[in-house]
Amino acid sequence: MCIREEIEELELKTLCKDAAFSKNTLGRKNSEKPCEIRTEFQRDRDRIIHSKSFRRLKHKTQVFISPKGDHYRTRLTHTLEVSQIARTVARALKYNEDLTEAIALGHDVGHTPFGHAGESALNDLCPYGFKHYEQGIRVFSVLEKEGKGLNLTEEVLNGIVCHTKGEEAFTAEGRIVRLCDRVAYVNHDIEDAIRAGVLDPEKIPKRFIEIFGDRFSERIDTMVKSIIENSSGKNIKMSDELTSVFSGIHDFMYSEVYLNKDSYSQDQKVPFIIGSLYKHYKTYPDKMPEYIQKIAREDSPERAVCDYIAGMTDQYAINVFKEIFIPKSIISF
């Protein structure tokens, strides 16, 4: 029995009956020879960590575009926080931690530069619309490795596409990531908004402080414990009382932070940058990488341009915009 088989047998003995067992995975679009050491979900996690799209998350906006300071969250730090919280829940409830981690690490790779402002801009430009959770599937199935994709398992892909809206994942692990994503971003966005001077801590609803606590770590601890105590089968949730208060703080953050003019003052510049790049590459598709040009030929120019821009980091998009549209200084000798 190889190491992978030993791990698979250990899963069958130690995980709960509603867990996703790597031995019983639905598999990949293209079958591959099993690894002797790692399970299928471990392989997916490793492929995601070593992907270019994962590395680019460190230079993509979470909420605040070009913040003044080094301690604000980026897409990468958010992703790592989601992974940590989700793994804690999965381990406590005896679900598959490797699958949970793989979904968590890959859940946001479909995000555009400039956060939700960039996503909104592409959604307005593309004739078929743009949703970051759908783009995540294209990243891993079509775009990574210069058009070859990573050939991830169905369980991981489903968890990624179902992590935010619409139908829930068919695995409990995917549902854990979905809830822990909200737990992470609501809490760290409160902290970042206070640091940015956008949110007055005195305005935070008293009921939220009473229920969850007044410190970041205390709030996370309260939410995680509630999820562990109240989840059953594939029904992953906090208590009804905590769920109600949490929904309230989610709405509060939208009104006070996400839609605050100080939060999105830079967002107003995003549609112009994204729109200019979109028009340019539609006109000159040969300026994009060859594997993106292939998508333009075989699918559509709009699809290809959308894929290319969505993969850019904030700074790369700005630099490309400058290179194309800003005149260079003329030096006289």
Helices and strands as residue ranges (DSSP letters): H 3-14, G 22-24, H 40-49, H 52-56, G 57-59, H 75-93, H 97-106, H 115-125, H 132-138, I 139-143, H 144-147, H 154-161, H 172-196, G 201-203, H 206-212, H 216-230, H 240-253, I 254-258, G 267-269, H 270-283, G 285-287, H 290-298, H 301-310, H 314-325
